[in-house]
Amino acid sequence: AEAANEASAADKTAPAAEEQPKEEPLEDIVGDEILGMHLTVRNKVDNKYVTRPERPKDRSSRPLRWTLEYSIEEIPAQSAKRIYQSIQTRRKKALKSDSDDRSNQWRQMWQGKLQDMS
């Protein structure tokens, strides 16, 4: 009876197999062959962090004190595989040719005005 209760409790908490996203195996990656890295770059101008270094508005002759800070961290192999797989999925979806979807995207881009303009 306890085993039946545990099984029914597990059924309630775990999503059904058809609900879980199906992950295609990465055929071109064997073991830990993939290397993922996370690059962080920060610009610092006059000891202040900025998104993008720009010339001063007064165009003074004083040079900018611009420094570039960066760090590189390795991503664990499992995370790198998952990221790589999602990139492959997005790429396949983006490159998939669907004429109905393509015409809808074209229409949305012009907001339906192209036909009126011609």
C-alpha positions as CSV (number, residue, x, y, z in Angstrom):
1,A,0.0,0.0,0.0
2,E,2.9,2.4,0.8
3,A,4.4,1.7,-2.6
4,A,1.2,2.6,-4.3
5,N,0.9,5.8,-2.3
6,E,4.5,6.8,-3.2
7,A,3.8,6.0,-6.8
8,S,0.7,8.1,-6.9
9,A,2.5,11.0,-5.1
10,A,5.3,10.8,-7.7
11,D,2.7,10.8,-10.5
12,K,1.2,14.1,-9.1
13,T,4.5,15.9,-8.8
14,A,6.3,14.8,-11.9
15,P,5.1,16.1,-15.2
16,A,3.9,13.6,-17.8
17,A,6.4,12.4,-20.4
18,E,4.5,14.1,-23.1
19,E,4.5,17.5,-21.2
20,Q,8.3,17.5,-20.8
21,P,10.1,19.2,-23.7
22,K,11.8,16.6,-25.9
23,E,15.5,17.2,-26.1
24,E,17.2,16.0,-29.3
25,P,20.5,14.4,-28.6
26,L,23.5,16.4,-29.7
27,E,25.1,14.1,-32.2
28,D,28.1,16.2,-32.8
29,I,29.2,16.5,-29.2
30,V,30.7,13.5,-27.5
31,G,31.5,13.6,-23.7
32,D,32.8,16.9,-22.5
33,E,34.0,18.1,-26.0
34,I,32.2,21.4,-25.8
35,L,33.7,24.4,-24.1
36,G,31.5,27.3,-23.1
37,M,32.8,30.6,-21.8
38,H,31.1,33.7,-20.4
39,L,32.7,37.0,-21.3
40,T,31.9,40.1,-19.3
41,V,33.3,43.5,-20.6
42,R,32.9,46.8,-18.8
43,N,33.9,50.3,-20.0
44,K,35.2,52.7,-17.4
45,V,35.7,56.4,-18.3
46,D,37.2,58.8,-15.7
47,N,36.6,56.1,-13.0
48,K,32.9,55.8,-13.8
49,Y,31.3,52.7,-15.5
50,V,29.6,53.6,-18.7
51,T,27.8,51.6,-21.4
52,R,29.7,53.2,-24.2
53,P,32.7,55.6,-24.1
54,E,31.9,58.9,-25.8
55,R,33.8,62.1,-26.5
56,P,33.1,64.9,-24.1
57,K,30.4,67.3,-25.4
58,D,32.7,70.3,-24.9
59,R,35.3,68.6,-27.2
60,S,38.1,69.5,-24.8
61,S,41.6,68.5,-25.7
62,R,41.8,66.5,-22.6
63,P,42.1,62.8,-23.5
64,L,39.6,60.3,-22.0
65,R,40.8,58.1,-19.2
66,W,39.2,55.0,-20.6
67,T,39.9,51.6,-19.3
68,L,38.5,48.3,-20.3
69,E,37.8,45.6,-17.7
70,Y,36.9,42.1,-18.7
71,S,36.5,38.6,-17.1
72,I,36.2,35.2,-18.7
73,E,34.6,32.3,-16.9
74,E,34.2,28.8,-18.1
75,I,30.6,27.5,-18.2
76,P,30.1,23.9,-16.9
77,A,29.9,21.3,-19.7
78,Q,26.3,20.4,-19.0
79,S,25.2,24.0,-19.1
80,A,27.3,24.6,-22.3
81,K,25.6,21.6,-23.9
82,R,22.1,22.9,-23.0
83,I,22.9,26.4,-24.3
84,Y,24.3,24.9,-27.5
85,Q,21.3,22.7,-28.0
86,S,18.9,25.7,-27.6
87,I,21.0,27.7,-30.1
88,Q,20.7,24.8,-32.6
89,T,16.9,24.7,-32.0
90,R,16.5,28.5,-32.5
91,R,18.7,28.3,-35.7
92,K,16.6,25.5,-37.2
93,K,13.4,27.4,-36.4
94,A,14.8,30.6,-37.9
95,L,16.0,28.9,-41.1
96,K,12.9,26.8,-41.5
97,S,11.1,27.9,-44.7
98,D,7.3,28.3,-44.2
99,S,5.7,30.3,-46.9
100,D,2.6,31.2,-44.9
101,D,4.6,32.4,-42.0
102,R,7.0,34.2,-44.2
103,S,4.2,36.2,-45.9
104,N,2.7,37.0,-42.5
105,Q,6.0,38.3,-41.3
106,W,6.3,40.4,-44.5
107,R,2.8,41.8,-44.0
108,Q,3.5,42.6,-40.3
109,M,6.8,44.3,-41.3
110,W,4.9,46.7,-43.5
111,Q,1.8,46.7,-41.3
112,G,-0.3,45.9,-44.3
113,K,0.4,49.3,-46.0
114,L,2.5,48.0,-48.9
115,Q,-0.5,47.0,-50.9
116,D,-2.1,50.4,-50.2
117,M,1.1,52.2,-51.3
118,S,1.3,50.4,-54.7
